[in-house]
Amino acid sequence: MNAHANPTRFIPAMATSEGAGVTVHRTIGTPALRNYDPFMMLDYFSSDNPDEYIAGFPSHPHRGFNTFTYMIDGHMEHQDSMGNTGNLGPGGGQWMKAGSGVIHSEMPLQENGLMRGFQLWINLPAANKMDTPEYQEYGSNAFPLIETPDYTIKIIIGQFASKSSPIVDDITHVSYLDVRLKAGKRFQHELPAENNSFLYVFEGDGQLHGQKVPLNTLIALGTDDNTPDFTAGEQGARFIVISGKPINESIVQYGPFVMNTREEIDQAMRDFQSNSFVSDRAWVNRK
């Protein structure tokens, strides 16, 4: 046992309002878990009431980190200040490297039906915070599936078994799996011991190492717990498994800016207010 081990923690989601009033369920980025290096925020949005999502997320800036949006149900249109547009449909994903600066909007492309998905903020090290912005966008069919009698895994980022996602993260080496586990079945998966890793249960429930995991709960895996052993409850379970390499640098966050020093935050604010925030055109890789 590691004498300085961090224990496994269960973080219940906290409802908060984002964008033009959309309710999201946040776990990373709350008082219970401010950040989980390299992860800065995790939001889960889910509603079949258009009044709760139709206002969307109008234009807003980002600098110094990556965002990854995974749409489970519904359609979201992305636009940015450099003229890029994209349509994320059910099962699609978008990796946005904000780097030096992007101003973008995410607006629903639907007026009814279920809108559901996740947005994850992933920090960048100081050496990459001012990189040229870029996007990786893929539809559902681009992500490989692994199917067994017990579970189905969609590989969103990284690899599992012999299959790999088209989305590559060569900085923090994030892996991201969407796991559907049948009732009463077990899922075990060894994650890199040096990473920070977590699970988030968004359908059904189950037990992790024998401890009950309620719906909409994030499990931040402890230092000595890099092989989660999850058993689904009577209704089965669906959860994401995410892992990433810590950056181990100072973090100064102010709203949509994540930098290393207060001075860099002040500069970001000056750049934004003086309309010199976006200096490089983002390039898009989509399929």
Summary of the structure (lengths in Angstrom):
residues: 287
radius of gyration: 18.4
end to end distance: 45.0
largest distance: 57.1
contacts: 961
relative contact order: 0.19
helix: 8%
strand: 51%
